[in-house]
């Protein structure tokens, strides 16, 4: 009898397990990029998607229910948050999504109450591709995605890198993969000396370029937008190139360092002449205050006249470059005193030799 009871219970549990699994619904809140890397929206398609009859609206404008798991890309939520305020379009059309976005966000918070929420890697990148191109950066995408989603929803969410929640494959071409890698490396180098939310966000947003949701046209469009934004970000820390005319053998030339970030930046500055016409000094532990310019005095010793150039590198404490180099062009019209003494001495010797020769000739004629 006991065996029969155990058999009935076991059968009942086996029958119930698939039903319990089937009752748990997974809802994915993902989508392609809509906002350019410089801030404006490419168009107002996202607003249409957020309406109750739109793709994203249909997913959230429904009754609250149990046994749901929401898998959400925080990058998409950040776009909706941006749209819920004053935003601009890359076209001449008038933005129409402010109220729609705000209503959708309110409903998302309400409908996910009591459900499990899983944060995707920020930007919903193709995980396999991200692992090949930047495995260490992928870890940051997961952490950033969870933090941003928790901030947006005002609650704790899960991040599960070991679970394959992402779906689809990216069609990013090899040239665009290289662009992604170059931009990522440029921001990584800059982040060694600059720590600001805008830099961290731009670095995370590059993951959106790896998303399976992008079509070919969007991959090209947003890759170009990303390069523009990265170049502008890197250019916020720079040294002005310049041309200098030198008329003395020893001089201190003004070199301007610019920091357009909202935080102080401390760097080393290495000066490297392309030839031996001049000797210059480098600088250590230079702090440039936030949103300011700082003028340094570069000591220059002229060894030989003529034109030369000095390559200027902004580096971290390990000596690694953090931004592209600048070039200072120097044109000297003076001769180093050591060269002057040498040439003067040589001239005197030549003069004495000429006088001696002339005296000998006079004597010979007299004889």
C-alpha positions as CSV (number, residue, x, y, z in Angstrom):
1,X,0.0,0.0,0.0
2,X,2.8,2.4,0.9
3,X,4.5,1.7,-2.5
4,X,1.3,2.5,-4.2
5,X,0.9,5.8,-2.4
6,X,4.5,6.8,-3.2
7,X,3.9,5.9,-6.8
8,X,0.8,8.1,-7.0
9,X,2.6,11.0,-5.3
10,X,5.6,10.7,-7.6
11,X,3.4,10.6,-10.7
12,X,1.4,13.6,-9.5
13,X,4.6,15.6,-8.9
14,X,6.0,14.7,-12.3
15,X,2.8,15.8,-14.0
16,X,2.8,19.1,-12.1
17,X,6.4,20.1,-12.8
18,X,6.0,20.9,-16.5
19,X,2.8,22.8,-15.7
20,X,4.7,24.9,-13.2
21,X,7.5,25.6,-15.6
22,X,5.0,26.5,-18.4
23,X,3.2,28.9,-16.0
24,X,6.3,31.0,-15.7
25,X,6.3,33.5,-18.5
26,X,9.5,35.2,-19.7
27,X,8.9,38.7,-21.1
28,X,11.8,40.4,-22.9
29,X,12.1,44.2,-22.9
30,X,14.7,44.8,-25.6
31,X,15.0,46.7,-28.8
32,X,17.4,48.4,-31.2
33,X,19.2,51.7,-30.5
34,X,17.1,54.9,-31.0
35,X,19.3,57.5,-29.4
36,X,22.5,58.6,-31.1
37,X,25.7,58.7,-29.2
38,X,25.6,62.5,-29.2
39,X,22.2,62.6,-27.4
40,X,19.4,63.2,-30.0
41,X,17.0,60.6,-31.2
42,X,17.3,59.3,-34.7
43,X,13.5,59.5,-35.1
44,X,10.4,59.1,-33.0
45,X,9.9,55.3,-33.6
46,X,10.5,54.6,-30.0
47,X,7.5,56.7,-29.0
48,X,5.3,54.7,-31.3
49,X,6.6,51.4,-29.8
50,X,5.8,52.6,-26.3
51,X,2.1,53.3,-26.9
52,X,-0.4,50.7,-25.6
53,X,-0.7,49.2,-29.1
54,X,3.0,49.3,-29.8
55,X,5.5,46.4,-29.5
56,X,6.8,47.5,-26.1
57,X,3.5,48.9,-25.0
58,X,1.7,45.5,-25.5
59,X,4.2,43.9,-23.2
60,X,3.7,46.2,-20.2
61,X,0.1,47.4,-20.5
62,X,-1.5,44.3,-19.1
63,X,-2.8,43.1,-15.7
64,X,-0.4,42.3,-13.0
65,X,0.3,38.6,-12.7
66,X,2.5,36.2,-10.9
67,X,5.0,33.7,-12.3
68,X,6.6,36.2,-14.7
69,X,10.3,36.8,-15.3
70,X,11.2,40.1,-17.0
71,X,14.4,40.2,-18.9
72,X,15.3,43.8,-19.5
73,X,18.0,45.8,-21.3
74,X,18.8,48.8,-19.1
75,X,20.1,50.7,-22.2
76,X,16.6,50.7,-23.6
77,X,15.2,51.9,-20.3
78,X,17.7,54.8,-20.3
79,X,16.5,55.8,-23.7
80,X,12.9,55.8,-22.4
81,X,13.9,57.9,-19.4
82,X,15.7,60.4,-21.8
83,X,12.5,60.5,-23.9
84,X,10.3,61.2,-20.9
85,X,12.1,64.5,-20.5
86,X,12.8,67.2,-23.1
87,X,14.5,65.6,-26.0
88,X,15.4,66.4,-29.6
89,X,15.3,64.5,-32.9
90,X,17.9,64.3,-35.6
91,X,15.2,65.2,-38.1
92,X,13.2,68.4,-38.3
93,X,10.1,66.6,-36.8
94,X,8.6,67.8,-33.5
95,X,9.1,65.3,-30.6
96,X,5.9,63.7,-29.5
97,X,6.9,61.0,-27.0
98,X,7.4,62.8,-23.7
99,X,4.1,61.8,-22.1
100,X,4.0,58.4,-23.8
101,X,7.4,57.5,-22.4
102,X,6.5,58.7,-18.9
103,X,3.3,56.6,-18.9
104,X,5.2,53.5,-20.1
105,X,7.8,53.8,-17.4
106,X,5.1,54.1,-14.7
107,X,3.4,51.0,-16.0
108,X,6.6,49.1,-16.2
109,X,7.3,49.7,-12.6
110,X,3.8,48.7,-11.7
111,X,3.5,45.5,-13.8
112,X,6.9,44.1,-12.7
113,X,6.0,44.4,-9.0
114,X,6.3,41.0,-7.3
115,X,8.0,39.5,-10.4
116,X,11.6,38.4,-11.0
117,X,13.6,40.9,-13.0
118,X,16.8,40.0,-14.8
119,X,19.1,42.7,-16.1
120,X,20.8,41.9,-19.4
121,X,24.3,43.1,-20.2
122,X,24.0,46.8,-20.9
123,X,23.0,47.3,-24.6
124,X,22.0,43.7,-25.0
125,X,25.1,42.7,-26.9
126,X,25.7,39.4,-28.7
127,X,27.4,37.6,-25.8
128,X,29.5,35.4,-28.0
129,X,30.8,38.3,-30.1
130,X,31.5,40.4,-27.0
131,X,33.5,37.6,-25.4
132,X,35.7,37.5,-28.5
133,X,36.2,41.2,-28.9
134,X,36.3,42.3,-25.3
135,X,35.8,39.7,-22.5
136,X,36.8,42.1,-19.7
137,X,34.5,44.8,-21.0
138,X,31.6,42.3,-21.1
139,X,31.9,42.0,-17.4
140,X,31.5,45.7,-17.0
141,X,28.4,45.6,-19.3
142,X,26.7,43.2,-17.0
143,X,27.5,45.2,-13.8
144,X,26.5,48.5,-15.4
145,X,23.3,47.0,-16.8
146,X,22.3,45.8,-13.4
147,X,23.1,49.0,-11.6
148,X,21.3,51.2,-14.2
149,X,18.2,49.0,-14.1
150,X,18.1,49.0,-10.3
151,X,18.3,52.8,-10.3
152,X,15.5,53.0,-12.9
153,X,13.1,50.6,-11.2
154,X,14.0,51.5,-7.7
155,X,14.4,47.9,-6.7
156,X,16.8,45.0,-6.6
157,X,17.2,43.0,-9.8
158,X,19.3,40.0,-10.8
159,X,22.2,39.8,-13.2
160,X,23.1,36.3,-14.4
161,X,26.1,36.3,-16.8
162,X,26.2,32.5,-16.6
163,X,22.7,32.1,-17.9
164,X,22.0,32.6,-21.6
165,X,19.2,35.2,-21.4
166,X,20.3,37.0,-24.5
167,X,19.1,35.8,-27.9
168,X,20.2,36.4,-31.4
169,X,23.5,37.0,-33.3
170,X,25.0,40.3,-34.3
171,X,25.6,41.0,-38.0
172,X,28.4,43.5,-37.3
173,X,30.9,43.5,-40.2
174,X,34.6,43.2,-39.7
175,X,35.3,46.9,-40.4
176,X,32.7,47.9,-37.9
177,X,34.0,45.4,-35.4
178,X,37.4,47.2,-35.7
179,X,35.8,50.5,-35.2
180,X,34.1,49.2,-32.1
181,X,37.5,47.9,-30.8
182,X,39.3,51.1,-31.6
183,X,36.7,53.2,-29.9
184,X,36.6,51.0,-26.9
185,X,40.4,51.1,-26.5
186,X,40.4,54.9,-26.8
187,X,37.9,55.2,-24.0
188,X,39.7,52.6,-21.9
189,X,42.9,54.6,-22.1
190,X,41.2,57.8,-21.2
191,X,39.5,56.2,-18.2
192,X,42.9,55.6,-16.6
193,X,43.1,59.3,-15.7
194,X,39.5,60.4,-16.0
195,X,36.6,59.1,-13.9
196,X,33.3,60.7,-14.8
197,X,29.7,59.4,-15.4
198,X,29.7,60.6,-19.0
199,X,32.8,58.7,-19.8
200,X,31.5,55.5,-18.1
201,X,28.2,55.8,-19.9
202,X,29.7,56.3,-23.3
203,X,32.0,53.3,-22.7
204,X,29.0,51.1,-21.8
205,X,26.9,52.4,-24.7
206,X,29.4,50.9,-27.2
207,X,27.8,47.5,-26.3
208,X,24.7,48.6,-28.2
209,X,26.7,48.3,-31.4
210,X,26.9,44.6,-30.8
211,X,23.2,44.1,-30.4
212,X,21.5,41.5,-32.5
213,X,18.5,43.8,-32.9
214,X,20.3,46.2,-35.3
215,X,19.8,46.0,-39.1
216,X,22.6,46.8,-41.5
217,X,21.6,50.4,-42.0
218,X,21.4,51.0,-38.2
219,X,24.7,49.3,-37.6
220,X,26.4,51.7,-40.0
221,X,24.5,54.8,-38.7
222,X,25.2,54.2,-35.0
223,X,28.8,53.1,-35.5
224,X,29.5,56.4,-37.2
225,X,27.7,58.2,-34.4
226,X,29.8,56.4,-31.8
227,X,33.0,57.3,-33.5
228,X,32.0,61.0,-33.5
229,X,31.1,60.8,-29.8
230,X,34.3,59.0,-28.8
231,X,36.5,61.5,-30.7
232,X,34.7,64.4,-29.0
233,X,35.2,62.8,-25.6
234,X,38.9,62.1,-26.1
235,X,39.4,65.6,-27.4
236,X,38.3,67.0,-24.0
237,X,41.8,66.3,-22.7
238,X,44.4,67.7,-25.0
239,X,47.5,69.9,-25.5
240,X,47.2,72.6,-28.1
241,X,49.6,72.2,-31.0
242,X,51.6,75.3,-31.8
243,X,54.4,77.0,-33.7
244,X,57.2,78.8,-31.9
245,X,60.0,81.1,-33.1
246,X,63.1,80.9,-30.9
247,X,65.7,83.7,-30.9
248,X,67.7,82.9,-27.8
249,X,69.7,79.8,-26.9
250,X,67.7,79.1,-23.7
251,X,64.0,79.8,-23.4
252,X,60.8,78.7,-21.7
253,X,57.9,78.2,-24.1
254,X,54.3,78.3,-23.0
255,X,52.4,75.0,-23.5
256,X,48.6,74.9,-22.9
257,X,46.9,71.8,-21.4
258,X,43.1,71.7,-21.7
259,X,40.7,69.7,-19.4
260,X,37.1,70.0,-20.4
261,X,35.9,67.3,-18.0
262,X,33.9,68.1,-14.8
263,X,36.7,66.6,-12.6
264,X,40.3,67.4,-11.9
265,X,42.8,65.3,-14.0
266,X,46.3,64.5,-13.0
267,X,48.7,63.3,-15.7
268,X,52.4,63.2,-16.8
269,X,53.4,65.0,-19.9
270,X,56.3,63.6,-22.0
271,X,58.2,65.8,-24.5
272,X,60.1,64.1,-27.3
273,X,62.1,66.1,-29.9
274,X,62.3,64.4,-33.3
275,X,66.0,65.3,-33.6
276,X,68.9,66.7,-31.5
277,X,68.6,70.4,-32.5
278,X,67.0,71.1,-29.1
279,X,66.8,69.7,-25.6
280,X,63.5,69.9,-23.7
281,X,62.1,68.8,-20.3
282,X,59.0,66.7,-19.5
283,X,56.6,67.2,-16.7
284,X,55.4,64.9,-13.8
285,X,52.1,64.9,-11.8
286,X,50.5,67.8,-13.6
287,X,47.0,68.5,-12.2
288,X,44.6,70.3,-14.5
289,X,41.5,71.6,-12.6
290,X,38.0,70.7,-13.9
291,X,36.8,72.8,-16.9
292,X,40.0,74.8,-17.2
293,X,43.3,75.4,-19.0
294,X,46.7,75.2,-17.5
295,X,49.8,76.8,-19.0
296,X,53.1,75.1,-18.5
297,X,56.6,76.5,-19.2
298,X,58.6,74.1,-21.3
299,X,62.4,74.7,-20.9
300,X,64.2,74.6,-24.2
301,X,68.0,74.5,-24.9
302,X,69.0,75.2,-28.5
303,X,71.9,73.1,-29.8
304,X,71.7,73.9,-33.5
305,X,69.6,76.4,-35.5
306,X,66.8,75.3,-37.8
307,X,63.4,73.8,-37.6
308,X,62.4,70.9,-35.5
309,X,59.3,69.4,-33.9
310,X,58.5,68.1,-30.4
311,X,55.9,65.3,-29.9
312,X,53.9,65.8,-26.8
313,X,52.3,62.8,-25.0
314,X,49.8,62.9,-22.2
315,X,50.4,59.7,-20.2
316,X,49.3,58.0,-17.0
317,X,51.6,57.2,-14.1
318,X,52.8,54.1,-15.9
319,X,53.9,56.1,-18.9
320,X,51.1,54.8,-21.2
321,X,49.4,57.3,-23.6
322,X,45.9,58.3,-22.7
323,X,45.0,60.6,-25.7
324,X,46.6,61.1,-29.2
325,X,49.8,63.0,-29.2
326,X,50.2,66.7,-30.1
327,X,53.0,68.4,-32.1
328,X,54.9,71.6,-31.3
329,X,56.9,73.1,-34.2
330,X,60.1,75.0,-33.2
331,X,62.1,77.2,-35.5
332,X,65.4,78.5,-34.1
333,X,67.5,81.2,-35.6
334,X,70.2,81.3,-32.9
335,X,73.3,79.2,-32.4
336,X,74.2,77.6,-29.1
337,X,77.1,79.4,-27.3
338,X,79.3,76.3,-27.4
339,X,78.9,76.2,-31.2
340,X,79.6,80.0,-31.3
341,X,82.8,79.7,-29.4
342,X,83.9,76.8,-31.6
343,X,83.1,78.6,-34.9
344,X,84.7,81.8,-33.6
345,X,87.8,80.0,-32.6
346,X,88.0,78.3,-35.9
347,X,87.6,81.7,-37.7
348,X,90.4,83.2,-35.7
349,X,92.7,80.4,-36.5
350,X,91.8,80.7,-40.2
351,X,92.5,84.5,-40.0
352,X,95.9,84.0,-38.4
353,X,96.7,81.4,-41.0
354,X,95.8,83.9,-43.7
355,X,97.9,86.7,-42.2
356,X,100.9,84.4,-41.8
357,X,100.6,83.3,-45.4
358,X,100.4,86.9,-46.5
359,X,103.5,87.9,-44.5
360,X,105.4,85.0,-46.1
361,X,104.4,86.2,-49.6
362,X,105.5,89.8,-48.9
363,X,108.9,88.5,-47.7
364,X,109.3,86.4,-50.7
365,X,108.6,89.3,-53.0
366,X,111.1,91.5,-51.1
367,X,113.9,89.0,-51.6
